[in-house]
Amino acid sequence: MPDDPHRRGVPEDVGAFLQRLERRHVDELARRLADPLGRLLRAEYLLGRERAGRLLDGGR
């Protein structure tokens, strides 16, 4: 679907696109994503522990 607004600007072959990126761009993207993803993962972990009724981590 070429007119799909969600696909606009997304290359058909993402792997080929990533191969063309310079190393510094990939590193910058990884740095920018690490903190938000880490926060989301920690929040999900805590939520799962709350659901299980195990808020404490066993002395760790």
N, C-alpha and C positions, 0 to 999 in steps of 0.2 A: 504494500500500500504506500505509494509515494506521497500521498497527501495527508498521511497520518501525522498530526501535530506533535505526537510524542516521539516520533522517530526523526524529526527534523534535526539535521546536523549530526546524526549518528551514522557513522560509516557502516556499510554492509558487513565488511570483514573487520571486526574489532581487533583481532589478532594482528592484522597487517597495520592497522592504525597504531597500535602499541609498539610495534617494531620500529616505526618511523619516529617515535618520540625520542628526544634526547634524554640521556641519563639524568640530567639535572631536573628535568620536568617531572620524571617519574619519582625522583627522590622528594621533590617539593610536594607532589600530590600525596605521597605516603605520609610525610610529616603533617600535612594539613588534615589528613583523615584519621591519624592515630589517636589523637586526644578525644575527638567526638565519639569515635567507635569504642574507645576504652571506657568512656563514661557510660555509654549505652550498655555495654557488657556488664559493667559493675552494677548498674541499676537493675538489670535483669537478674543477675546472680542474687542480689539482695532480695528482690521480690520473690524469687523462687524459695529462698531460705525462709522468708516470712510466711509464705504459703504452707511450707512444711513444718512451721512452728519451731525452727531451729535458727534463731537470730544469732546466737553465739557460735563462734567458729571452733569450739573445743579447746580453747586456751592458746590459739595461734594469734 
